[in-house]
Amino acid sequence: MHFSRLMANSSEDMLELRERLQKARGELIELVSKPVPDEKLVMAKVDEVSAIQGEIEKWLVARLLRVNTILRPEERERFMHVIRGRCMPCPGDVPNRPERAKQESEVGR
């Protein structure tokens, strides 16, 4: 019960951070989309997006640490198995592999 409550409450708390991130990313796209983007403004927005992403990462790790204190060892292992599956990329999913670059280059056609 405590686990469920912690997860539900933390999801509500995360909403504000995700909304801020979405807004900042939208603003970044707008800045980059201008006919002549102002590089200083673009890079400042990139810093803002990165800072919000850092806040989210810290928040998620803090939640994992709190959850860690209330789960039994076998529950913790199952939970971490799920977390690893969601957070870790598949071994073959490398963004810069040649076939992926080819697919991305075809997007503009």
C-alpha positions as CSV (number, residue, x, y, z in Angstrom):
1,M,0.0,0.0,0.0
2,H,2.8,2.4,0.9
3,F,4.6,1.6,-2.4
4,S,1.4,2.3,-4.4
5,R,0.8,5.6,-2.6
6,L,4.5,6.6,-3.1
7,M,4.3,5.8,-6.8
8,A,1.0,7.6,-7.3
9,N,2.1,10.7,-5.4
10,S,5.4,10.8,-7.2
11,S,3.7,10.6,-10.6
12,E,1.7,13.7,-9.8
13,D,4.8,15.5,-8.7
14,M,6.6,14.5,-12.0
15,L,3.8,16.1,-14.1
16,E,5.0,19.6,-13.5
17,L,8.6,18.8,-14.5
18,R,7.5,17.0,-17.6
19,E,5.3,19.9,-18.6
20,R,8.3,22.3,-18.1
21,L,10.4,20.0,-20.2
22,Q,7.9,19.8,-23.0
23,K,7.4,23.6,-23.0
24,A,11.2,24.2,-23.1
25,R,11.7,21.7,-25.9
26,G,8.9,23.4,-27.9
27,E,10.6,26.8,-27.4
28,L,13.9,25.2,-28.5
29,I,12.3,23.9,-31.7
30,E,10.8,27.4,-32.4
31,L,14.2,29.0,-31.9
32,V,16.0,26.5,-34.2
33,S,13.2,26.8,-36.8
34,K,13.8,30.5,-37.4
35,P,15.2,31.5,-40.8
36,V,18.3,32.8,-39.0
37,P,18.5,31.2,-35.5
38,D,20.3,33.2,-32.8
39,E,22.9,30.7,-31.7
40,K,23.2,32.2,-28.2
41,L,19.5,32.0,-27.6
42,V,19.4,28.4,-29.0
43,M,22.3,27.3,-26.8
44,A,20.8,29.0,-23.7
45,K,17.6,27.1,-24.4
46,V,19.6,23.8,-24.8
47,D,21.1,24.5,-21.3
48,E,17.6,25.0,-19.9
49,V,16.3,21.8,-21.4
50,S,19.4,20.0,-20.1
51,A,18.9,21.4,-16.6
52,I,15.2,20.3,-16.5
53,Q,16.3,16.8,-17.7
54,G,18.8,16.8,-14.9
55,E,16.1,17.7,-12.4
56,I,14.0,14.8,-13.7
57,E,16.8,12.3,-13.4
58,K,17.6,13.4,-9.9
59,W,13.9,13.2,-9.0
60,L,13.6,9.7,-10.4
61,V,16.7,8.5,-8.6
62,A,15.4,10.0,-5.3
63,R,12.2,8.1,-5.8
64,L,14.0,4.9,-6.5
65,L,16.0,5.4,-3.3
66,R,12.8,6.0,-1.3
67,V,11.1,2.9,-2.8
68,N,14.2,0.9,-2.0
69,T,13.6,1.4,1.7
70,I,10.0,0.0,1.7
71,L,10.4,-3.1,-0.5
72,R,11.5,-6.5,0.6
73,P,14.6,-7.8,-1.1
74,E,12.7,-10.0,-3.6
75,E,10.3,-7.2,-4.4
76,R,13.2,-4.8,-4.9
77,E,14.9,-7.2,-7.3
78,R,11.7,-7.5,-9.4
79,F,11.2,-3.8,-9.4
80,M,14.7,-3.1,-10.4
81,H,14.4,-5.6,-13.2
82,V,11.4,-3.6,-14.6
83,I,13.4,-0.3,-14.2
84,R,16.4,-1.7,-16.0
85,G,14.1,-2.9,-18.8
86,R,12.7,0.6,-19.2
87,C,15.9,2.6,-18.8
88,M,18.5,0.6,-20.5
89,P,18.8,0.5,-24.3
90,C,18.8,-2.7,-26.1
91,P,22.3,-3.8,-27.1
92,G,21.6,-3.4,-30.8
93,D,19.8,0.0,-30.5
94,V,22.8,2.3,-31.2
95,P,21.6,5.7,-32.6
96,N,24.7,6.2,-34.8
97,R,24.8,2.9,-36.6
98,P,25.0,3.2,-40.4
99,E,21.5,1.8,-41.2
100,R,19.8,4.1,-38.7
101,A,21.6,7.1,-40.2
102,K,20.4,6.1,-43.7
103,Q,16.8,5.9,-42.4
104,E,17.1,9.3,-40.8
105,S,18.6,10.8,-44.0
106,E,15.6,9.6,-45.9
107,V,13.2,11.5,-43.7
108,G,14.0,14.8,-45.5
109,R,13.1,13.3,-48.9
